[in-house]
Amino acid sequence: MSLFKVFDISGSALSAQSVRLNTTASNLANADSVSSSINETYRARKPVFAADLDQALSDRQESVGVKIMGIVETNKPLQKEFRPDHPMADAEGFIYKPNVNVVEEMTDMLSASRNYQTNVQVADAAKQMLQQTLRLGKG
């Protein structure tokens, strides 16, 4: 495997973790939003990742990057709360809140952040190895 391939793999992981962080930020930003309709209520989103096996198999490589398959809405039930005095209450007095679990989102954020940092370190280590190889050629 070429040392340059490390940058491609690490880059795909950085991109995936960036999507994960953005999705988590969106979920946290909307955690306290309120709606008067179930259809208009924000639903928590999660990114879906897969190994980029198609590329690895076609190129006969031993290394596999990360592929972002998409972002899906979770199917956890929304929170329905009886608040007839709320300005967003429906005709029956209910408001609807998102299915965002703040503790779960914070844990996901920490995990994505650590994964991102780890892949930055991998890219940095590969860069240092390339620089050392170039120094060997000079001497």
Rosetta blueprint (number, residue, H / E / L):
1 M L
2 S L
3 L H
4 F H
5 K H
6 V H
7 F H
8 D H
9 I H
10 S H
11 G H
12 S H
13 A H
14 L H
15 S H
16 A H
17 Q H
18 S H
19 V H
20 R H
21 L H
22 N H
23 T H
24 T H
25 A H
26 S H
27 N H
28 L H
29 A H
30 N L
31 A L
32 D L
33 S L
34 V L
35 S E
36 S L
37 S L
38 I H
39 N H
40 E H
41 T L
42 Y L
43 R L
44 A L
45 R E
46 K E
47 P E
48 V E
49 F E
50 A E
51 A E
52 D L
53 L H
54 D H
55 Q H
56 A H
57 L H
58 S H
59 D H
60 R L
61 Q L
62 E L
63 S L
64 V L
65 G L
66 V E
67 K E
68 I E
69 M E
70 G E
71 I E
72 V E
73 E E
74 T L
75 N L
76 K L
77 P L
78 L L
79 Q E
80 K E
81 E E
82 F E
83 R L
84 P L
85 D L
86 H L
87 P L
88 M L
89 A L
90 D L
91 A L
92 E L
93 G L
94 F E
95 I E
96 Y E
97 K E
98 P L
99 N L
100 V L
101 N L
102 V H
103 V H
104 E H
105 E H
106 M H
107 T H
108 D H
109 M H
110 L H
111 S H
112 A H
113 S H
114 R H
115 N H
116 Y H
117 Q H
118 T H
119 N H
120 V H
121 Q H
122 V H
123 A H
124 D H
125 A H
126 A H
127 K H
128 Q H
129 M H
130 L H
131 Q H
132 Q H
133 T H
134 L H
135 R H
136 L H
137 G H
138 K H
139 G L
